Amino acid sequence: VLTPELLQDLDHLIPHVMQTDRYALRKRFGLLLKTFKQLNGTLS
């Protein structure tokens, strides 16, 4: 459950993470997407 307090924390956290770790985040997300596609390929 997302409480207003938690949402507020996320509001502060997200821009901070985006600024500091955008490249690493994008890289990790790309890896996740790649693995997901591979999993989809093996499942279908």
Secondary structure in CASP SS format (residue, H / E / C, confidence):
PFRMAT SS
TARGET T0000
AUTHOR 0000-0000-0000
METHOD secondary structure of the structure
MODEL  1
V C 1.00
L C 1.00
T C 1.00
P H 1.00
E H 1.00
L H 1.00
L H 1.00
Q H 1.00
D H 1.00
L H 1.00
D H 1.00
H H 1.00
L H 1.00
I H 1.00
P H 1.00
H H 1.00
V H 1.00
M H 1.00
Q H 1.00
T H 1.00
D H 1.00
R H 1.00
Y H 1.00
A H 1.00
L H 1.00
R H 1.00
K H 1.00
R H 1.00
F H 1.00
G H 1.00
L H 1.00
L H 1.00
L H 1.00
K H 1.00
T H 1.00
F H 1.00
K H 1.00
Q H 1.00
L H 1.00
N H 1.00
G H 1.00
T H 1.00
L H 1.00
S C 1.00
END
